[in-house]
Amino acid sequence: MTTRTMKSTCDGLRLWYQQMGQTYGTDDTGLFTQWFDDGGFEEPDMEEEFDEKLDCAYLEFAMNEETETNEFPFPPEVVNESDEDKKLVQLRVIRHCWEYGTAPQNADIGWAEEKAKEYNVDDISYASMATGKTNLAAKTTGKLLQTCCPKLSEMIGEHEPDLLNLMAIGQENEFPLLIYLSDSFVRARVAKHVEDKEKGAKNPQALTVADWVTNNPYLQRVAKNVTDKIAMAITAFGKRIAPQFTLDATRPVVEDDLSEIVTCLNAAVAFIRDLPPNSYPLQFDFSIAVRGCSQ
């Protein structure tokens, strides 16, 4: 697929609109293409325009001129954010579509990382991890985990105190610290693998949590006795809760409509998200039968 074109941008945005449950225009031309042509924009200038960041003209393509409102579809977790945050998300979605010719798979497409920069590292106390003691916050988080996921709670409580403490710190600060740190490690791991492959390495050595913690700018500002525990917590998270996928593993190619699969995944997430608070604990089994696959 040819990317970094007006067409790749439009193709990706069409998928994004489908993921958000909205119609992307009334014909095959597409909203972005029509707006792009009507505005007299030139394809060779697209990269330069993206460099304008929040002043990028492409942020106007979904504006309703009659109501003067932006009708670009945002994921639920962004809908109530500030206009500036919404622009940041919209710009990243459009740029992702331009670069890859498809919609981003992760709804926040790095927005969470940008929001994380608003938090000063000094605003988050790691005292409980430094002492190794289970404080009140960890006990409260443990009780919540016991209510929602009793088996997982038992496993973590007995074997992974650092993981529980890191979860508690996030809960106490109303900030998904564990998810952000784990997500940052996964991104760095994939980026290193891709970079090594591009340099000609046949069997690239995978980035370890220990090496990532040592070189992470954020964690370099945290005490060493704490970063060691954070490394163990993230390792435990990958082992107990969210296993890391194997890089370079031979996988079958799914022969089906990706947009339909993503729509089903979004529906499953929305179902869990919209459940009333008293619905837990809950077991939810979900599977997708594809039309076929090949090696």
Steps between C-alpha positions, in 0.01 A plus 500: 500500500628847412497718810566864584247609240165669507339166405669309783379767740146470375507118507619502859244757608223290344603212729523735798146624444381138477673417827324795663166387356456796264450539126793640306333714237215415267699373201824327404694825495520534877488806724871570513555463125213732417611759756864467387413558133255782571761678711762490226751309711798327336612147582876583503433752778338252742806426715573870540138564599510226765807672649273793589368276781190653663492770232477235229227592250387137475336531841227700327387230258214376721370843596130562442491851357134553588531410869872583527562174683763234447324175403812283512420181697699460821530188719291513821798570727579818305151645443498707820860620477605855414492630142880497493515135606241413237708675234801298612308175461353601165840602364657171606219299341526690170879474495487127578260450208732698273806300603347152498183514290293353783338613822700470823420184695548671835232759557719746688791462248749637745267760650530338841878537487460868419258543788744322730747783443264727693590309816819596675690197622523669841120501523494122528637343815669162476552477876303177529722332240816636662409351838351184356214522750136455406339833588133591526475584129636157404257331739211696348609410147541139609142492627373647173699243305366225724144608421547523125762230432534265798735249332728772367491674837610184676786450255625858521454531875709192571775537240513854357501767774681750275227467237229560760685803636539652152131443431419667833715805420305549180169451680599746771602767249207431264758441230546169307872488577546127449331506158700800383832354612423159351380660176818706480712186540307315228544790258872520574534124459334502159692810388833338588405181319402689184816713514722193540327325208548805280870491585518143370488300823358152431420420862470829691545480874177601671500805726477395863301677768821558697671673206190706426469615861867602505466718189149637545518881555207497742629217716850644509350761733378234743712342772688183397346282772159597363577448129615145577157433650326671207691271266379196696144635498498551122654156448228351720233693309626344176508156657178500701263736318608613153751258340741653250457386142792321337684718250572341162277201575343330197132585505220419256367786288131566565300512178208713607381859523713672765246777546230247593732334751589835658131589520435178694792571734372851562153365574644257757692778673194726499290222653738466796542877534126567517416235760361638828744496796321211674562265205831369633647245539427400143617240253472608138602257226561651159619343176507590131462243222679627190426392144844346454873534551822407325865458593 
